[in-house]
Amino acid sequence: MHEMSQDYHGGATTWYVAPMSRLEKLETGLKVTAIVIAFFTFVTTFEVGGLVRPGGGAGAQSRILMWMAIALAVAILDRLQQREVMSIVFVGFNDLAHWAMYLSLMSGLATGLLVLLYAGFMMAGDIVKMVFFSTSGYTVRGLPKAVILTGVGLFVVGYGAILYFGLTGW
């Protein structure tokens, strides 16, 4: 397994593709599955001019997804500074997937199986990411591990809330 003992992004002056460990590949695979689900959901549910503000569980899910999408948009700026090609592409698609699910819910999609699958795969990917950060020497811009794990943990909590609202029908 490839381990990084330092922030290899920090001094990048040219664009590059970083090596990935098995855990990073697993995280990516889980999240790519979620991204495909999000785009499929969007294509099959979105209607131009048909946006509504859902109530109940779907409303809560849509608001959580909106805030997650905004946070991921900020992450794109960070990735641009790092100059790592694959992470820029990946976080861009990840952000678009969050917006796709948000717009699907705003188009009247009732919380359902596709929302649960999306949140479940994203949550699993972020749990793998937390394991990677916890077990490797990898750092992000020299931030303490606790800060990185808290940030990822907030996404895990968000996906957990989406799953809760979807499973309870609230």
For each residue, the residues with C-beta under 8 A, 3 or more apart:
1: 21 22 23
2: 19 20 21
3: 21 136 137 138
4: 7 8 136 137 138 139
5: 137 138
6: 10 137 139
7: 4 10 138 139 140 141 142
8: 4 11 12 18
9: 12 18 82 83 84 140 141
10: 6 7 141 142
11: 8
12: 8 9 15 16 82 83 84
13: 83
14: 83
15: 12 83 84 85
16: 12 83 84 85
17: 84 85 86
18: 8 9 84 86 87
19: 2
20: 2 24 25 28 86
21: 1 2 3 24 25 132 136
22: 1 25 26
23: 1 26 27 128 129 131 132 135 136
24: 20 21 27 28 132
25: 20 21 22 28 29
26: 22 23 29 30 125 128
27: 23 24 30 31 125 126 128 129 132
28: 20 24 25 31 32 90 125
29: 25 26 32 33
30: 26 27 33 34 121 122 124 125 128
31: 27 28 34 35 90 94 121 122 125
32: 28 29 35 36
33: 29 30 36 37 121
34: 30 31 37 38 97 117 118 119 120 121 122 125
35: 31 32 38 39 93 94 96 97
36: 32 33 39 40
37: 33 34 40 41 114 117 118 121
38: 34 35 41 42 96 97 98 100 101 104 118
39: 35 36 42 43 96 97 100
40: 36 37 43 44 114
41: 37 38 44 45 100 101 104 109 114 115 118
42: 38 39 45 46 100 101 103 104
43: 39 40 46
44: 40 41
45: 41 42 104 107 108 109
46: 42 43 100 103 104 107
47: 50 107 108
48:
49:
50: 47 107 108
51: 103 106 107
52: 106 107 108
53: 59 106
54: 58 59 62 105 106 108
55: 58 59
56: 59 60 165 169 170
57: 60 61 111 165 166 168 169 170
58: 54 55 61 62 105 109 110 111 165
59: 53 54 55 56 62 63 105
60: 56 57 63 64 161 165 170
61: 57 58 64 65 105 111 115 161 162 165 166
62: 54 58 59 65 66 102 105 106
63: 59 60 66 67
64: 60 61 67 68 158 161 162
65: 61 62 68 69 98 99 101 102 105 162
66: 62 63 69 70 102
67: 63 64 70 71 158
68: 64 65 71 72 98 155 158
69: 65 66 72 73 95 98 99 102
70: 66 67 73 74
71: 67 68 74 75 155
72: 68 69 75 76 91 94 95 98
73: 69 70 76 77 95
74: 70 71 77 78
75: 71 72 78 79 91 95
76: 72 73 79 80 88 91 92 95
77: 73 74 80 81
78: 74 75 81 82
79: 75 76 82 84 87 88 91
80: 76 77 83 88
81: 77 78
82: 9 12 78 79 87 88
83: 9 12 13 14 15 16 80
84: 9 12 15 16 17 18 79 87 88
85: 15 16 17 88 89
86: 17 18 20 89 90
87: 18 79 82 84 90 91
88: 76 79 80 82 84 85 91 92
89: 85 86 92 93
90: 28 31 86 87 93 94
91: 72 75 76 79 87 88 94 95
92: 76 88 89 95 96
93: 35 89 90 96 97
94: 31 35 72 90 91 97 98
95: 69 72 73 75 76 91 92 98 99
96: 35 38 39 92 93 99 100
97: 34 35 38 39 93 94 100 101 118
98: 38 65 68 69 72 94 95 101 102
99: 65 69 95 96 102 103
100: 38 39 41 42 46 96 97 103 104
101: 38 41 42 65 97 98 104 105 115 118
102: 62 65 66 69 98 99 105 106
103: 42 46 51 99 100 106 107
104: 38 41 42 45 46 100 101 107 109 114
105: 54 58 59 61 62 65 101 102 109 111 115
106: 51 52 53 54 62 102 103
107: 45 46 47 50 51 52 103 104
108: 45 47 50 52 54
109: 41 45 58 104 105 112 114 115
110: 58
111: 57 58 61 105 115 116 165 166 169
112: 109 115 116 166
113: 116 117
114: 37 40 41 104 109 117 118
115: 41 61 101 105 109 111 112 118 119 162 166
116: 111 112 113 119 120 163 166 167
117: 34 37 113 114 120 121
118: 34 37 38 41 97 101 114 115 121 122
119: 34 115 116 122 123 159 160 162 163 166
120: 34 116 117 123 124 159 163
121: 30 31 33 34 37 117 118 124 125
122: 30 31 34 118 119 125 126 155 159
123: 119 120 126 127 155 156 159 160 163
124: 30 120 121 127 128
125: 26 27 28 30 31 34 121 122 128 129
126: 27 122 123 129 130 152 155 156 159
127: 123 124 130 131 156
128: 23 26 27 30 124 125 131 132
129: 23 27 125 126 132 133 152
130: 126 127 133 134 149 152 153 156
131: 23 127 128 134 135
132: 21 23 24 27 128 129 135 136 138
133: 129 130 136 138 145 148 149 152
134: 130 131 145 149
135: 23 131 132
136: 3 4 21 23 132 133
137: 3 4 5 6
138: 3 4 5 7 132 133
139: 4 6 7 142 143 145 148
140: 7 9 143 148
141: 7 9 10
142: 7 10 139
143: 139 140 147 148
144: 147 148
145: 133 134 139 148 149
146: 149 150
147: 143 144 150 151
148: 133 139 140 143 144 145 151 152
149: 130 133 134 145 146 152 153
150: 146 147 153 154
151: 147 148 154 155
152: 126 129 130 133 148 149 155 156
153: 130 149 150 156 157
154: 150 151 157 158
155: 68 71 122 123 126 151 152 158 159
156: 123 126 127 130 152 153 159 160
157: 153 154 160 161
158: 64 67 68 154 155 161 162
159: 119 120 122 123 126 155 156 162 163
160: 119 123 156 157 163 164
161: 60 61 64 157 158 164 165
162: 61 64 65 115 119 158 159 165 166
163: 116 119 120 123 159 160 166 167
164: 160 161 167 168 170
165: 56 57 58 60 61 111 161 162 168 170
166: 57 61 111 112 115 116 119 162 163 169
167: 116 163 164
168: 57 164 165
169: 56 57 111 166
170: 56 57 60 164 165
